[in-house]
Amino acid sequence: MRITRSKAVAATAAAALVATLAACSSGGGEDGAEPAADLSGKSTGAMEDYDVGTSFKATEPLTFGLMYRDHPNYPFQADWSVFKHLEEDRNVSFEFQSVPLADWQQKRSLLISSGEAADIIPSTYVADVETLTSGGALLPVSDYLDYLPHFMDKVEKWGLQEELDRTRSADGKFYVLPGLLEQPKPSYSIAIRADWWEEAGLEDPKTWDEFTEQLEVIKERHPELEYPYTERWSINGPMEATLQAAAGNFGTEAGWGYGDGVTWTGSEYEYTGASEGYKELLTYFHDLVDKGLLDPEGLTQEDDPAIAKLTTGKVAALGVNDQEIVRYRTGFEEAGNKDAEIRQIVVPAGPAGNIMDATTGGQFESGVALSAKAAERDDFVALLQFVDWLYYSDEGLEFAKWGVEGETYTKDASGTRTLADDVDWGSLNPGAPKLLNTDFGYYNGVFSLAHGSTTDLVQSTLRQEVIDFHAGMNEKEVAEQGPGVAMDEMQREESSLLQTNLEDIVMTATAQFILGDRPISEWDAYVAELEGAGMDRYVELVNQAAGVTE
């Protein structure tokens, strides 16, 4: 059974947040609320009347430490417009702690663990640092929410308090300010040869069973195809993107969304890889292989050969996201097939309903953590205000994504933004000599955390087909994540060892079951292997940490 998030839940969370804010603003007292953190003596450069809608500017020049994730697609340039305007317009400059993207995960952890991390640590998910919170090197940002009005305003308006509370550690605090989305922005599904579908009189499949039937029709009409459908994104496990996209419709989690390996049933967590929903998911894709509809190589092949099979007419369907579909179209043109049409379908419904898994349907993206030593700065309040303005105010978000009006873009009376004639991003202005990220530093994951949180900003750089895809996906229900799992250090250490071994078994068996190398009839024996590897103990630890059982 899967429990879906409803407007009632969001409204309840929002109401609870209002009450929490009211209690915090009172400074504690009779209601027992904790008083706001005392930051007297740490307000150098801070604005006196900073609140929602305030345009931040430090009252004197300040320099903050920034751990910068240097992306090879837009290599760091100290003279970028983004830095120039932050210094000139906001009185903020940086001491950079530059880390190449390839080393980001490992070096970030080392810098945090050693206490040498810069003040501001962006491009960080909660899971990236959950094992580092007990060492005292990260700031418990939940202690300073009174100084983050834009962040809290969006949490309240968008009903995200419940989701935020799930990120709390065993000490009741959270250590990452997540990037916030007004609406989920799912990206992955399957691309189909729209011209072949239309020639066959087929509409986009509404269910996975209908997708099977359509693949059979395409195979019959195109006997030159060995398989009508292949897959990609199978580096760390089989077809991870599509399994994640499909999983919610089968009442489970899979692929990139497999996460900690447990799924909320409505009353407790169960082990995902042993669940009935996971079995049904693997059975479905095994049947595609068994019927000659899904290319077995799709579970192991690299991306380029998979794309080549589509663009050279060897298959009619392939996993996709809203950016890669542009690459597919270019591939068709380069192959000389200018008549081919490709379309990204909304993920079909399944036996559990028309559901997005909780990860895909979530409204959190990579966020920002702060070093604990930042709280020792005499300009700590100004640092909090700056982070709040840049990452969570409408003005800051627009700046981080689009740049400066009159320099990188223009805006008409209706609010529509248009890139300057000499600036391009994502083929919005093809042929322009400069790129928004490479030449100016905007549209940069270090500053824009999921590239804009309001629906308006998210859609402002999207093609209409992507907006339509989001609309179709957001008609789905979203599977609830369940309560937060806040493990203490001992629980985390034990569970980590168990889950590593369990996940190895699951990922190996996932490929075997889909390919038919291991028959589904051996499912019970496979579950017994998981039990032997400590599955029951792992689930027990999770449910204890979630407060479901004692």
N, C-alpha and C positions, 0 to 999 in steps of 0.2 A: 504494500500500500504506500502511496506517495501523498504527502500533504502539500497543497499548493498555497503560495502566498496570496493573500487577498487584500483588497482595499481596507477591509476592517482591521487586519493586522497592522497595516501601515498607519492607519489612523490612530490605533491604540498606541503604537510606538511613538508617533508624533506627540500625542497627548502626554505620554510619560516624559518625553523630552522637555516639553514646556514646563512640566512640574519640576523636573530636575534643574532646569535653568533658573526657575524662580527661586528654588531653594538655594542654589549657589549664589545668586545675586544678593541673597539676604545675609551672606557671610556666616551662615550657620546659626546655631542658637536653639530655640525650642523645638524646631522640627528635627533636630539631630543631623542636619546636613553638614558635610565637611565644609569648612570655610575655604574661600579661594586662596591659592598660594600667595604668600606674601613676597612680593618682588620689590619692596622698597629699596632704594639705593641701586636699582638695576635698570633705570629708565633713561639712561643717556641716549639721546637721539630719538626717543620715542615720541609719538604724537599724543597729545593730551586727550583729545576727543575722538579717538579712533573707534569706529563702529561700522556696521553694515552700510555700504555705500560710500565710505570714506576712501578717497584716493590717496594711498599711502605715499608719503615723502618724509624721510628721516629729517629731523630738525638740524642735523649736522652730518657731515660726511662720515660714513661708517664702512668698515671692511669686515666681511664675514668669511669664514672658511667654508669652501664648497667642494665636496667630493664630486668631481666631474667625470661622468661616464663618456669616454671619447669614442664616438661611433665612426667606423671607417667610411660610412656613406656621407658623413658630413664632419670631416676632421676639424678638431678644435682650432679656432683662430681668435687670438686675443683682441683683435680689432673689429670683431663682429659688431653689427648695429645693436644687437640685443644687450651687449655689455655697455656700449656707449650710452644707450638710452637709460639703462638702469642706473648708471653713475650720474648722468646729467639730470634726469627727471626724477629719480628716487633717492639720490644721495647714497647709493649702495654700490660698492665694488667688492671684489672677491680676492681672496688668496686661494688659488686653485690647487686641489689635490687630484691631479689628473690620473685616471686609470683607464687603460685600453679596454674596449668592450670584451675582448677575448679573455681578459683576466678579471673581469668585473666581479663575478660571483665570489671567487676565491679571495681576491685581494681585499674586497670590501669586508669580508668576514675577519680577515687577519687584522686589518686596520681597526675595526671595532673592538675585537678581542684584546688588542694590545693597548687600547685607550688612545690611539693615535689618529682616530678618524676625525675628519673635518667637522665643523659645527653642523652643516646641513648635508644630509645624505639622501639625495633623491633617487628615483628609479628603483624603488625598493618595495617589495611585497611583504606582507606580514609574515608569510612562511619563510622568507629569506633570512629573517633574524630571530625567529622564535626560540632558537636554541641559545641566543646570545643575550637574552634579556635579564638573566639572573646574575650576570657578572658586574652589573652596575655601570657599564660603559655607555648604555643607551638611556636617553631621557624618557621617563614615563610621561608622554605627552598628554595623557588623560588628566594629569594634575593641573594643566594650564589651559583648559578649554575656555575659561573666562576671557582669555586674551586672544581667542581665535573666533571672532564673531562671524566672519564669512563662512568658515568651515561649519560652525554649528547651525547657521541659518540654512545651509543647504541640507545638512543632515535632517533638520526638522521638516523643511518644506517637502523633501522627497521621501520622508518616512524611512530613514536609514538607521535609526537608533538601534533597532534590534540586530541588524547586520553588523553594526559597529561593535555592539556588546559581544558578539561572537569572537571578536579578535582579542578579547582580554586574556591575559595570562593568569596563572594560578594565583598571583598576588592581587588580582582584581583590576589591574591597570593594563592599558594598551600603549604600545611603543612606536606605532607607525600611524601617521595620518594618511589614510588611503586616498587615492585619486577617486573623485566622486562623479558618477554619471546620473543624469536626470532620468534616463531610460537605458536599459541594456542595449548594447550594440553588438549583437552576434555577427560573426563574420564568415563562418565555415558552413559549407553544405556540399552539394554536388553540381557540377556543370554538365549540361546535356547539349547534344547537337540539336538545337532548336529547329533547324531546317528539316532534319530527318524526322523529328517528332511531329512537326506540322504536316509533312508529306504523308505520314502514317495516320493523320487525323487524331493525334494524341494531344491531350492537355497535360500540364504539369501534374505529376502524381500527387494525390492527396494523402496516400498512405504508403507504407513500405511494401505491403502486399501488391498494391497497384504498381509500384515501381518495378517489382519483379515481373508482373505481367507485361509491362511496357518494354522491358529489356528483351523479353521473349519475342515480342512483335518486331522490334528493331533487328534482332538477330535473324529472324525469318526473312525480313525484307532486304537484309544486307548479308547474304551468305559469305561475302568476302571477309567478314569479320570473324576472327577466331573467338574473340570474346567481345561483347558489346561494352563492357565496363571494366576499367582498371583503377588502381588506387596509388596513392603516394603518401608522403609524410610517415614513412615506416622505418625511421632510423633507430629509434629506441624501443619500438614496439610496433605491432602491425597496424597500419592505417589509423594512426592515433587521432587525427583530426576528425575523420568521419565517424569513428566509434564514439568520440565525445559528442559530436553533433546528434547522433542517433540515440544515444543512451537514454536520455530523459523519456523518450517515447516508449521505451521498454521498461521504465521504472527503475533505472539503475544509473551508474556512472561508469565511464570507461575512457580509454585512450588518454589524452592529455588531461581529462577531467577526473582521472582515477584518484588522484590526490592521496589522502591518507588511508584509502581503502575501505572506508565504512560509509554506509548509506542509511539515512534516517528513515525509519518505517512509520513514524507518527507517534511512537511510544518509546523507541529505543534505537540504538544503532545496530546494524547487522554487518557482517563482513561482505563487502561488495562482490568479491570474486567468487563467493560461494552461493550467492543469492539466485533466486529463481529468475529474476529479471536479467541478470548477467547471462544466465544459461540461455534464455530466450533470444537475447541479442546475438550471442555467438552462433546459435542454431540458425538464425535468419541468414547471417552472412555465409555460414557453411553451406546452406541450401543453394545460395547463389553460385558458389564454387562448384557444387555438385551438379548443378544444372548447366554448367558451362557458360554462365552469365557473368561471372566475376573472374578476372584474370588472376590466377594464383600468384603470379610474379608481383602483383600489386601489394602483397603483404611484406615484401622484402626489398623491392627495387628502389633505387634512388629517384629523386624527383625528375631530373632531366629526361631519362628514358620514358618515364610515365607521360610526361608532357608531349614528347615526340610521338608517342603512340596515338595521342588524341589529334595532334595537329597534322599528322600524315594520314589520317583517316583509318587507322587500325582499330580504334575503339570509338564509341559514341558518347561515353560518359566518364567523368574523372572528378575526384575530390577537388574542391576549389575554395578560395576565399575571395572577398570583394576586390582585392587588388590583383591577385593572380589571374583573374579572368581577363584582365587587360593583356597580360603576358600571353595567354592562350590565343587571343585574337591576333596579336603580333606574329605568333608562331604560324598560324594559318596563312597569313599574308606572305610570310617568308617562304612557306612551302608552296606558294602559288595558288592556294585555294581561297580565292577572294569571295566565293559564294557561300562559304560555310558561315553559319550563324551559331553562336554559343550563348547559353543563358544559364544563370545560376538559379536553381530552384529553392523554394522554401523547404526546409527539412520536413519530410513527410511525417505524419502521425503514425503511431504504432499501437501495440496491444495495451499499453498503459494509458493511452490518450494522446492529446496534442500538447506535448509538454517539452519545455526546455529544461535541461539539467541545471542545477543551481549554479554551477560555475559559469556556464554560458549566459544564463539569465541574471547573473549578479550585476550589481551597480558599483562595484569597487574595481579599481584598476591599481597599477603600481603607484606607490605613494612616496612620502618623504618621512625619514626618521631624523632625529636630532641627537647629536652627541651629548652625553650627560654633562660634559665640561662646558657646554654652551651656557648652562644655567649659572655659571660662575662669572660670566661677562657682565660688565656694568651697563652694556647696551642690550641685555637679554630681552627685555620687553620689546624693543625695536626689532630685534631679530624675529620674534614671534609675530609681530605685526606684519613684517615684510613677507614671511612665509605664508601667512594667512591671505595677504593681498595678492601675491603672485599666483598662488596655486588654487585659490578658492573664490576670489572675487570675480565678478563678471568682467571687470575692466582688466584685471591681471591675466585672466584666462584668454581674453581676446588679444592682448598684447603678446603673450607667449606663443600664440598660434599664428596670428596674422601679421604681427609686427606693428608698425607705426603708420597711422592713416596719413596719406600724402606722400609717404616714402615707399612703402611696399604694397599698399592697397588703397582703394577708395571705397567710400560707402555712400549709397544714394539715400534719398529721403525715406525709402521703405526699409532701410537697414541692410539691404543686400550689399555684400562685400565683393569687390572685384580686384584681382591682383593687378599691380602696376604693369604697364605694357612690357617692361623689360624683366619681369619676374614670373617664374613658373613654379608650380609644385603639383605633382601627380597629374601632369598633362592637362591642368586647368587652363594653361596658357602656352600651348606647345610652340616651340621655336624660340621662346624668350631666352636671352643669353644668360640670365642669372637664376639661381634657385633659392627659394625662401630659406631653406635650412643650410645649404652648403655655403652660400654667400652672405647670409645675414644672421644665421644662428637661431632663427625662429622655427616653429614646427619641430621642436627639438625635445625629445623625451625627458631631458634633464629638467626642463622648465615647464612643460605643459601637461605632464601626467595624464596620459591617455588622450592628449591633444584636444582638450576642451571638454568640460563636463556638462554644460547645458545642451539640450537637444539642438538648439539653434546653432551652437558652435560646432557640434559634431557633424551636423548636416551641411554646414556652410562650405565644406570642401569635398562633399560627396557627389558622385554622379547620381542622376535620378534613379537609375536602376538599383543602386545601393540603398537609397532612401526607401524605395518600394520593397526591397528585400527586408530591411529592418522592420517596416510596417507589418509585413506578413509574419515575420518571426515573433514580433511583439504581440501578436494576437494569441500566441500560445500562453498557456499557464506556465508558471515557473515552479519547479520543484523546490520545496522548502529545504534549507540546509540543516535544520535541526539546531539544538542548542550548541553553544560554543564548547570546545573541548580544551579545557585549561589544565594542562598537566604540570605537576611539579617536576623538579629536576630528576628525581628518582624514577617517577613514572615515565618521563620522556626517554630516559636512557634505556629502560627495559623495553618500552614499546618500539623504539627505533630499531633495535636489533631484531625484534620479532617481525615488524613490518617489512624490513629489507628482505628477509628470507621469504616471507609470504608473497611479496610482490614479485620476486623472481619466479616463484612457482606459477603465479597467475599469468604473467606475461608470456612465459614459455607455453603454458597450456592454451592460452588464448589463440596463438598462432596455430598450434596443433589442432585444436577443435575446429577452427574455421577452415583450415586446409583439408581436414579429414585425415590427417596423420594420426589423430587419436579420435576414435568414434565418440559421439555424444553419449552413447550407452555406458561409457566409462566415467560419467560425471560423478557418481557416488564415490568411486575410487579416488578421483581427483580431490573431492572434498575431504576424504579421509587423509590425504596427504597434507592438506592445509591444517587439519586438526592436529596431525602429528607435528607440524611445524609451529604450533602454539597459537592457532587462530582463536580458539575460545578464550585464552588468557588475554590476547590482544584486545578482543572485543570487550572483555570485562574491564580492562584498564580504561578504554575509551569511554564506556558508559559510566564508570566511576568518576572520571574527570569531567564528564558532562553533567554530573549530578543526577543521572537517571537511576543509578543504583548506588548502594553504599559500598 
